[in-house]
């Protein structure tokens, strides 16, 4: 299987190629430069692999949650390539990709993922590593104040920028269920590729029309009366 993956939902920018289980990734911290960096990344990866889009089996992209602009960039590029090459599309959760990267390198089986959502909130999701090593969602993802998170009564590791900004609140709510936390975990295209390939194998890819972003929050700003 040959699959291209795109991730631009945070200050990080990355692209990856999944080639029959081997993953090649290009990753940069590039705040506000995603539109300049992502297409050259994709072109370089495809050129090195001597591939054109029509030779791919599908495309995966980070569908959110995350930066509204960043999520739209990944969605738009994935749509454009998929339409031009008639490819199936696998939207992959940004939080799932963070959990997958963690599970690939750590033994713990529960990841509490928390990304800064601004406006005093976090993007929150709890993931469990299944028997095959893949991240599976427990409960549903949410945008929420750190004090209002919901989680299973299982011990796990906190990952993501939410634990940097709201460590006291999250530690208080999670209590002894929080084994430790890591704040520098950013979503990566390599994990998007890994989960996207799984979706294609399980016939869970969708058409371009169905491949939509997941914002979780419908508004980017609150009215004065809502603050």
N, C-alpha and C positions, 0 to 999 in steps of 0.2 A: 504493500500500500504506500502511496505517495500523497502526502498532505501538507499544505501550507498553513501556518498558523500566524495570527496577528494579535498583538497586545499593545494597547495605547491608553489604558484607562486611568493611569496615574502619572506621576512625573517620570516614570520609566517608560521606555519605548523598546519594543522587541519584536522580532520575527523569527520563525523557526520552520524547518523542514523536517517532516517525519518520513523517513525512507526505510520502509520494511523493518521498523523497530529502532533504527538508529536515528537520533535527533541532532540536527545541527542548528545552532541558535546564534543570533546576533542581538546583543542587549546593550542599551545605553541609558544612562540617566540624562534626560533631555527635556527639562521643563519648558513647555510652550514651544517646542521645536518638533513636535511629532510629525506635522505635515511635511517638514523638510527632510526628516530622517527616515521615516518608515518605508517609503517607496524605494530609495536607494538600498536599504537593507534587504528588501524583498528581491530586488533585481540582482544583488550580489549573491545571495543564497541560491537563487535559481540558476544564475550563470555558472556558479561553481559546480552545481549538480548537473549542469548541461540539460536543464529541463525548460520546457515552455508550459504555460498554464494548462493547455489542452492535454498534457501528459499526466496531470494530477488526477487523483481519485476524488479529491474534495478539498474544501477549505474550512478552517476553523477560526473563530475570532472570539475575543473577549467581549461578551455582550453586556457587561456591567454586573453589578453596580460600579460606579466610579465617577470620574469627572464627566460631566455632560458632554463637553467638547471632545474629550478623548474617546469616549464610548462611540460617539457619532463618527469619528474618524475611522475607527476600526470597522464599524458597521458599513460605512460607505465604501471603503476599499474592498472589503470582503464581497459586498454586493456587486461591485464593478467587475472584479475578477471572475466571480462565479457566473455572472450573466454572460461575459465575453467568452468563457470557456465551457459553459454549460456544466457547471459543477454542483454537486450536492454541498450543503452548508451545515456546519455543526456549531451553533452558538454555545459557548462555554462560560459559565459563571466566573467572574473575576475572583470571588471568594473561594470557589472550588479550586481554581488554579493555585492560589496561595496554599491551601491545605494540601494539594497534591505535591507541590514542591517540598513542603515540610515532611510529608509522609515518605517521600523518596529518600530522605536522608536521616530520619529520626525513628526510633522504635515505638514511640507512643502512638496510640490508636485513636485518640480524640483530639481534634484541633478546634479551639475557639477562635474564629477569625473575626477581626474587628478592624475596619478601615475608617479613617477620618472621613466623615460625610459633611463636615462644616455645619454651621448653624447649631452647634451644641449637640450634634448627633453623630452616631456611627452607623456604618453598614455592618450588619452582624449576621453571622451564620455559624452553625456548629456542624462539623464534618467528622465522619468516622471512617477509618481505613478498613475496607472489606478484605476478604480472604485473598483476593488477587492483588491487593495493594492499592486499590483505587479509592479516591475520596468520594464518599456517599453522604448526601445531605441528611441531617437530622433536624426535624422541625422545618420551618421555612425561613428563608432569608428575610431580613427586615431592616428598615432604617429607623433608629430608635435612640433615645437618650441612653447613655451607658447604664444609668440606674434602673432602666426598665427592661433589660435583656431577659430573654427566656432561654433556658438551657436544660439538658437532661442531667439527672443527678449522677454524673459520671466524671471522673477526674480526667483532666486534659491539659494541654499546653496552649496558652494564649499567643496568637501571632498577629502581627500587623500594626499599623500606625495608630490604631485606636488605643492600643495598650501604652503607647508613648504619651498620648494626650490625656487619657482618662484612666490611668493606671490605678489611682486610688479608688475611684468609683467601681471599676471592674473587679478589683481585688476584693473590695468590700462585699459586692454582690455574689461573686463566685466562691468566696471563702476558701475552704480547704480543698475544694474541687479544682482550684487553679494550682497546678504543679509548679509552673514557672511561666514566664512570658518572654517573647522575643519581638522587638519592635521594628526591625529593619526588613521584615518580609514583604517584598513587593511582588505583584503578579508578574509571571514570566511566560513568554510564548512557548517555551519548551513544554511547560505543563499544559498549556492550551492545546498543543499538538498531541500530547499524550492522551488527554481526555477526549479530544476531537476524534482521534483515531479509534478510540473505544466506541464512541457514538456511531461512527461509520460501520464498524464491525457488527454492532448490534442493531443495524438498520434504523438508527435514531436520527440520522441526518434529515434535514428539511429542505424545502425549496427556498429560493431567495426571498420570495414574498413572505414566507413564514419566519424568516430569520430576522427577528426584531430585537432591538436593544432592551435591556432591563434596567430601568433607572431606579426603581423602588420609590423614589420621591418624585411626585408629580410637579412640584414647584421648586425653583432654585432660590426664591426669596420669600420671606414672610412679610405680611403687612404689619404696620406698627401695632395694630390691635392684637395680632397673633403673637407678638414677641413677649 
